[in-house]
């Protein structure tokens, strides 16, 4: 009887281990994050950022980002510009209150990583690839990245208006476990 049980147990253990999934570490967004934007004509920050970050630098394929920016928290340093940016001529905060990014695939590239996924701004969802680095520090870490968004691709503002089409986003996000 024992001769039959041991091989069956071994097969069950092997089969079970084949279906175990490696899960990435869940990180909590810490205070001190920075979501800055700039162009030749306008610059500022967004003060509202939240979401879920699961990241494993040893196994980026098991990682996932699902984050949002609260568009109403835009701050250009000028109250009149802030009001204009929130209006229906630009971001239309009443109708589109969030910028959303959800990764589909995270890969290692050179000394950093890139997150490919869907970026939704102003009700328009487009594929986007965001390059970033991750620096671990004790029980926390920090993500940093820069990328360019063409605002007309997302129907933000009037094409060819007073603000350039290319908007650079600089992101720095400290995290804790």
C-alpha positions as CSV (number, residue, x, y, z in Angstrom):
1,X,0.0,0.0,0.0
2,X,2.8,2.4,0.9
3,X,4.4,1.7,-2.4
4,X,1.4,3.2,-4.2
5,X,0.8,6.2,-1.8
6,X,4.4,7.6,-2.1
7,X,4.5,7.8,-5.9
8,X,0.9,9.3,-6.0
9,X,1.9,11.9,-3.3
10,X,5.0,12.8,-5.3
11,X,3.0,13.3,-8.5
12,X,0.4,15.4,-6.7
13,X,3.1,17.6,-5.1
14,X,4.9,18.1,-8.5
15,X,1.6,18.8,-10.3
16,X,0.6,21.3,-7.6
17,X,3.9,23.1,-7.7
18,X,3.6,23.5,-11.5
19,X,0.5,25.6,-11.0
20,X,1.8,27.8,-8.2
21,X,2.0,31.4,-9.3
22,X,4.8,33.8,-8.4
23,X,3.2,37.0,-7.1
24,X,4.9,40.3,-7.0
25,X,5.3,42.4,-3.9
26,X,2.4,44.8,-3.2
27,X,3.8,48.3,-2.7
28,X,2.0,51.2,-1.0
29,X,2.4,54.7,-2.5
30,X,4.2,56.8,0.1
31,X,4.0,60.6,0.7
32,X,6.4,62.7,-1.4
33,X,5.5,61.4,-4.8
34,X,5.8,63.8,-7.7
35,X,3.8,63.8,-11.0
36,X,5.1,66.8,-13.0
37,X,4.4,67.9,-16.5
38,X,6.2,70.4,-18.7
39,X,6.3,71.7,-22.2
40,X,7.7,74.9,-23.8
41,X,4.5,76.7,-22.9
42,X,3.1,75.2,-19.7
43,X,4.2,73.3,-16.6
44,X,3.0,72.1,-13.3
45,X,2.1,69.1,-11.1
46,X,-0.7,66.9,-10.2
47,X,-1.2,66.5,-6.4
48,X,-3.6,63.5,-6.4
49,X,-2.1,60.1,-7.2
50,X,-3.2,56.6,-6.0
51,X,-3.4,53.1,-7.2
52,X,-2.1,49.5,-6.9
53,X,1.5,48.6,-7.5
54,X,2.6,45.0,-7.6
55,X,6.3,44.8,-8.6
56,X,9.0,42.2,-8.4
57,X,12.3,43.4,-9.9
58,X,13.5,39.8,-10.2
59,X,10.4,38.8,-12.1
60,X,8.9,41.8,-13.8
61,X,6.4,39.6,-15.8
62,X,4.6,39.0,-12.5
63,X,4.2,42.8,-11.9
64,X,1.2,45.1,-12.5
65,X,0.5,48.8,-12.2
66,X,-3.0,50.2,-12.0
67,X,-2.8,53.9,-11.1
68,X,-4.8,57.0,-11.4
69,X,-4.2,60.7,-11.2
70,X,-6.9,63.1,-9.9
71,X,-7.0,65.7,-12.7
72,X,-8.7,68.2,-10.4
73,X,-5.5,68.4,-8.4
74,X,-3.6,70.1,-11.3
75,X,-1.4,73.0,-10.1
76,X,0.4,75.2,-12.6
77,X,1.3,77.8,-10.1
78,X,-1.3,80.1,-11.6
79,X,-5.0,80.0,-10.4
80,X,-6.4,81.2,-13.7
81,X,-4.4,78.6,-15.6
82,X,-5.6,75.9,-13.2
83,X,-9.2,76.9,-13.7
84,X,-8.7,76.9,-17.5
85,X,-6.9,73.5,-17.4
86,X,-9.9,72.0,-15.5
87,X,-12.5,73.5,-17.9
88,X,-14.1,71.7,-20.8
89,X,-11.6,73.4,-23.2
90,X,-8.8,71.3,-21.8
91,X,-9.2,68.3,-19.4
92,X,-12.9,68.7,-18.7
93,X,-12.6,67.6,-15.1
94,X,-16.3,67.4,-14.6
95,X,-16.6,64.7,-17.3
96,X,-13.1,63.1,-17.1
97,X,-11.9,63.4,-13.5
98,X,-9.0,60.9,-13.8
99,X,-6.0,60.0,-15.8
100,X,-5.6,56.2,-15.7
101,X,-2.8,53.8,-16.5
102,X,-3.1,50.0,-16.4
103,X,-0.1,47.9,-17.4
104,X,-0.4,44.8,-19.5
105,X,3.2,43.8,-19.5
106,X,6.3,44.9,-17.5
107,X,9.7,44.0,-18.8
108,X,13.4,44.6,-18.0
109,X,15.1,46.9,-20.5
110,X,18.8,47.7,-20.0
111,X,19.3,49.1,-16.5
112,X,15.6,49.7,-16.0
113,X,12.2,48.5,-16.9
114,X,9.2,49.5,-19.1
115,X,5.5,49.2,-18.5
116,X,3.4,48.7,-21.6
117,X,-0.3,49.2,-21.1
118,X,-3.3,51.4,-21.6
119,X,-3.2,55.1,-20.8
120,X,-6.5,56.9,-20.6
121,X,-6.7,60.7,-20.7
122,X,-9.8,62.8,-21.4
123,X,-11.9,59.6,-22.2
124,X,-9.4,58.5,-24.9
125,X,-7.6,55.2,-24.2
126,X,-4.3,54.5,-26.1
127,X,-1.4,52.1,-25.8
128,X,1.5,53.6,-23.9
129,X,5.0,52.4,-22.9
130,X,6.5,54.0,-19.8
131,X,10.2,53.6,-19.1
132,X,11.1,53.6,-15.4
133,X,13.7,52.7,-12.9
134,X,13.3,51.1,-9.4
135,X,15.7,51.7,-6.5
136,X,15.2,49.6,-3.4
137,X,15.9,51.1,-0.1
138,X,15.4,49.2,3.2
139,X,11.7,48.1,3.3
140,X,10.8,50.7,0.6
141,X,11.9,51.9,-2.7
142,X,11.3,54.5,-5.4
143,X,10.1,54.4,-9.0
144,X,11.1,57.1,-11.4
145,X,10.4,57.7,-15.1
146,X,10.0,60.2,-17.8
147,X,8.0,60.0,-21.0
148,X,6.3,62.2,-23.6
149,X,2.6,62.4,-24.3
150,X,1.1,64.1,-27.3
151,X,-1.9,65.9,-25.9
152,X,-3.7,66.0,-29.2
153,X,-3.7,62.2,-29.3
154,X,-6.0,62.4,-26.2
155,X,-8.0,65.4,-27.5
156,X,-6.7,67.7,-24.7
157,X,-7.0,71.3,-25.7
158,X,-7.2,72.6,-29.3
159,X,-4.7,71.1,-31.8
160,X,-2.0,73.6,-32.6
161,X,-3.2,76.0,-29.8
162,X,-1.1,78.1,-27.5
163,X,0.5,75.0,-25.8
164,X,2.8,72.6,-27.6
165,X,1.6,69.2,-28.6
166,X,4.4,67.3,-26.7
167,X,4.0,67.2,-23.0
168,X,6.8,65.6,-20.9
169,X,5.8,63.8,-17.7
170,X,8.3,63.2,-15.0
171,X,7.2,60.8,-12.3
172,X,8.8,59.9,-9.0
173,X,7.0,57.6,-6.6
174,X,8.3,56.5,-3.3
175,X,6.8,53.2,-2.0
176,X,6.7,51.1,1.1
177,X,5.8,47.4,1.7
